[in-house]
Amino acid sequence: MRTVRRALPRGLHHDETIVVSAPTYDLGKLHGGLRLPSHKQGSAAKAIVDVPVPPQLMLPVEQHVGHPAQPVVAVGDTVLKGQLLAEPDGELGAPVHASSSGKIVAIEPWPVSRRLGDKAPCIVIECDGRDQPMPAIASEDYTSQTPADLLLRILDGGIVGLGGAVFPTAQKLMQARTCETEFLILNGVECEPYISCDDVLMREHATEILSGAQVLLHALQVDTCFIAVESDKPEAIARLEEVLSDINDERIVLKLVPTIYPSGGEDQLVQLVTNREVPSGGLPTDVGCIVQNVGTAAAVHDWILRNEPLISRVTTITGDGVASPVNVRARIGTPVEKVIQHAGGYTELARHLIIGGPMTGKSVTTDDVPVVKASNCVLVVSTPPFKGKELACIRCGDCAAVCPVQLLPQQLSWYARADDEEKLREFGLTDCIECGCCDLVCPSHIPLTADFRIAKGRIRELADEKARAERARQRFEARNQRLVQEREEREAELARQKQSAKSAGPAAIAEILKRKQQARKDDSA
Amino acid sequence: MWIAVITIAGIALIAGVALSYAHGRLPAGKGDLVEQINDLLPQTQCAQCGYPGCRPYAAAVVDGSAEINLCPPGGDSTVRRLARLLGKDVLPLAAATEPAVAVIDESACIGCYHCRNACPVDAIVGAPHFMHTIIESECTGCELCVAPCPVDCITMRPLS
């Protein structure tokens, strides 16, 4: 494992001692990456705290990759905990369930944390405080179900990738079923600083995670599952080992990966665990792997074996802006403000609120935003993770050395600013995982990742425009073809009538006319 | 010397015949400039450029009879891309339009069928003497259906 020279993270203090234990399995190599101070001690030391149901829940209909879900409830309806609120629309999507019982008071735009725009349609529930669940349905034993049926059942649970990418789990599994998948990899790496929600989940709910892994193995009909955990989580590793020896399932193997950011990236983890490289523009299934977060596995367990859809998640509340960093289990839709109260509230250092980690999170301006399926961390800090005056690029090449996907960030940055779509594609912008390593090492403080995000958005927009133009062109051409065909048919019909009249001869025509006149006379008589 | 002249002329003749044969037989591929320009145009078929569709406009640009700034739905970005492709200077757009879709006021529609005939992309559905409506996802916002409507029940709604 190569180390990176003189990585000086800005805003991330450098005083902690970094313990790196040796990898214990035959691992692949990760290009670049950074050893970052973890900042996890504060929140990871405590047990998960349950946040009580707040008076109001705001549930965005779009908490996943794909189309927003379509509400199936109306304002004024009363709903029970776990009741379906919105159905997936289109091929890619996930349903949204009520996190508690109560009355729907509004379906309206509400501030949320997301890439584009600040507000998104939310279903607002006024909770009645009774937290009344849906009547229990006797669920079938999953081992007697066919994989296809089980996948459909997982789809109904509203489960999405809880690592932060929120790709609908069922669709990911279905896609993997169409390929030759050999390995299921459970991602418990959690390499980003500050975040410790997966760590505490593995410590407190290892049984659920492993049971979820068994469900996933059955749904995928795969025989090997690797659980990848970063080497700096000894307690989680010990707990997983203990449960593994209890359940005695030899399909599941624990693998340690070195503590280096971003080893928890999907493609990076596949490379580390199996030593197979995911091709550019490809998916892990191209090399026979499927990666699921450990939290997702636990959610699958909760849904399949306990009949509880994804209505809550574990979130890390941390940073120097909160009094007592902690991991909480909050209902989806709980306002961040209420969650922060459970971490002792703000300290006077609190200046910036970031949803997600310091590297990939998004900063928001209000704590009215709800906890959603994607929220793995709420970070309150005194100084933003990236600061410093932007200077000109000196072409030092540090960004290329740390890039885990072996891109050339400095080169891409020029092209992004020149809006040169062709070159951006050629230099592999679409493979950028937006990990933020290049930002961190840049001595000129160039906001590279931000530039790449914008450029990616533009490329996507352009592709959309192109697709629209192509569809319009096809419809235009189809219409022209139809018009030509109609005219030809009309002309052919006319010619046929002329021809038949000619072949019948004038005598026959006179005969027909006489018959018609006779008929008219009969009518009037 | 004559041997050299004859050899060179012979090679030129063979190459010429081969090239003209290839030109006639091989399909016009990506190298076709009209096709390339047409690919950059938004395909609204709105005729706002003064030509009866996107491809005729592309052909006119190649001829040199039309400037590259005549496509309002494409906007400045299309002008920029055309300029880059053709090595020309970027011109300001001759007339700008906001992206919009047509909307039929269905209570006022008399089912005259005129808009349906005008739509270049078949985005209007309806039968004679019945209410018509526009398939929003397919509407390119070309405005060609607005003028033929005898009861003025079609309006353009800007895309937010």
HADDOCK unambig.tbl for C-alpha pairs under 7 A between the chains (distance, minus, plus):
assign (segid A and resid 469 and name CA) (segid B and resid 42 and name CA) 5.02 0.50 0.50
assign (segid A and resid 469 and name CA) (segid B and resid 43 and name CA) 5.01 0.50 0.50
assign (segid A and resid 472 and name CA) (segid B and resid 43 and name CA) 5.85 0.50 0.50
assign (segid A and resid 472 and name CA) (segid B and resid 44 and name CA) 6.53 0.50 0.50
assign (segid A and resid 472 and name CA) (segid B and resid 121 and name CA) 6.10 0.50 0.50
assign (segid A and resid 473 and name CA) (segid B and resid 43 and name CA) 5.51 0.50 0.50
assign (segid A and resid 475 and name CA) (segid B and resid 121 and name CA) 5.00 0.50 0.50
assign (segid A and resid 475 and name CA) (segid B and resid 122 and name CA) 6.75 0.50 0.50
assign (segid A and resid 476 and name CA) (segid B and resid 120 and name CA) 5.67 0.50 0.50
assign (segid A and resid 476 and name CA) (segid B and resid 121 and name CA) 4.59 0.50 0.50
assign (segid A and resid 479 and name CA) (segid B and resid 121 and name CA) 6.67 0.50 0.50
assign (segid A and resid 479 and name CA) (segid B and resid 122 and name CA) 6.70 0.50 0.50
